[in-house]
Structures are given as structure tokens and as C-alpha cells.
Amino acid sequence: MTGIELVRGDITEQSVDAIVNAANSSLLGGGGVDGAIHRRGGPEILAECRKLRASHYGKGLRTGQAVATTAGRLDARWVIHTVGPVHSSSEDRSELLASCYRESLRIADELGARTVAFPAISAGIFGWPMDDAARVAVGTVRDTETAVTEVRFVLFDEPAYEAFAARVD
């Protein structure tokens, strides 16, 4: 069974096998978690992302999918990039959000990663309400068969931590 741990802090400071990046579809860096991972991880991550764009992902990574690169200077072996959906009040996109977690865990299994740190995917600039983001994230991790032994949700602020804590307890 996968253990779930909650940490309030900076995902780029986690010592794990794989850090999940809430990426944009271009894979070329951006704001929020994505920008922080690229800045702290260094140019090696961007170089691998550019290679992915030049080969299999010419049009970018689709929402709900995941792909791995080196972690560069981060204290991890890999970064798993996944593209979360933009929240919509008129369309239920929760299956796409769940797919981000399932696909990231699938990639982690392929890599042999046993410890994985996740941010609250889509809960930042993509506008997903934090309580619902926590519901989808925790529920999907609990329901996904994986060899990962520890999932660490790294939450940037106290409201996010509290939303996830309400789902883990």
C-alpha cells in the first residue's frame, strides 16, 4: 500500500526519487511550480524537454498525460511532467485531473521510483478549487495500483495543506 505524506513547503527542496511537475503543454517551462522546477533544476531539464518536443511531442504534451526527464540539480532522480486541465465551471474535467496522477504513477513505476512528490496539480493558475483538487488527488492516489511506496503531497501554503489534510485523515 502506498503511504501518503503531507508537507507544507517547496517541492523543489524535496529529496525523493521523482518530483512531479505541473507543466504546461509546451514542456518548456512557465510560471508557478513549473518555473520553480526549471529554475532550481537547471538547464539539463529544459534540454531534455526540448529533445522530447523535437521527437515524440512535437505538438506538446496532452492534458492528463505524463513524461519523465532528468531532475538536473534537484535532489531527485527524475522529474515527471504532467499537464493538468484548466478548471471549468461548465464542464467536468475531473477525469483529466485524475489522469495526471494515474499517468505520473505509471511513469514512476516504469522508472522504478518508490518515492514521489506531487504538487496540487491544476490548483494554481489553472483555477481548480483546492478542496476539489485535494479530493481528486488523494482519491486517485489511493485507488491507483502502483509500486510507489510513498506519495508526498507538497503544499505551498496553509489553506492547501488543510484541504489535503481533510482528505487524508
C-alpha positions, -999 to +999 in steps of 0.1 A: +000+000+000+012+035-009+018+057+021+006+093+018+025+121+035+017+158+035+044+185+036+040+223+037+068+237+017+087+240-016+085+210-039+120+218-053+135+211-019+122+175-016+145+145-016+126+119-035+131+096-064+107+117-086+092+151-084+060+157-104+059+190-123+026+207-130+038+215-165+023+234-194+018+215-227+049+231-243+072+214-217+094+245-220+089+260-185+065+285-173+052+300-140+044+286-106+056+251-099+068+246-135+090+277-134+104+268-100+114+233-110+131+245-142+150+273-123+161+251-095+168+220-116+189+239-141+193+238-179+195+199-180+157+197-176+150+222-203+174+205-226+157+171-222+123+188-227+135+203-259+146+169-271+111+155-263+095+183-283+118+176-312+109+139-312+077+124-298+059+155-285+062+180-314+028+194-306+034+193-269+022+171-241-016+165-240-036+173-209-037+143-185-005+127-199+029+124-183+065+121-194+098+120-175+132+138-178+163+141-156+159+161-124+190+181-131+202+198-100+172+188-079+176+162-051+157+137-071+165+113-100+136+123-123+110+150-130+077+136-142+060+163-162+022+163-164-003+187-179-033+194-157-066+207-170-078+242-166-108+242-143-142+248-159-174+256-141-194+244-172-176+211-179-165+183-156-128+178-163-120+158-131-112+127-151-084+146-168-071+157-135-072+122-121-053+110-152-024+133-143-020+114-110-025+080-126-002+086-155+025+101-132+024+070-110+025+048-141+057+066-153+071+064-118+066+026-119+083+023-153+113+042-139+114+022-106+107+053-085+095+044-050+091+079-035+072+106-055+064+143-046+033+158-061+021+194-061-016+203-061-020+199-099-042+225-115-049+242-082-028+273-090-031+294-121-054+267-137-081+277-112-091+243-098-108+248-064-083+235-037-109+213-019-118+195-051-082+193-063-074+175-029-104+152-033-093+141-068-056+139-059-059+118-027-087+096-041-068+088-073-036+080-055-054+057-031-073+040-059-042+035-083-023+003-082+014+012-080+048+000-067+054+036-053+057+032-016+054+069-006+035+097-022+043+131-007+019+160-015+039+191-011+016+221-005+028+256-008+005+273+018-016+265+048-050+265+031-037+239+006-023+219+034-055+220+053-076+210+022-054+179+016-052+171+054-090+169+054-089+142+027-060+122+041-074+118+077 
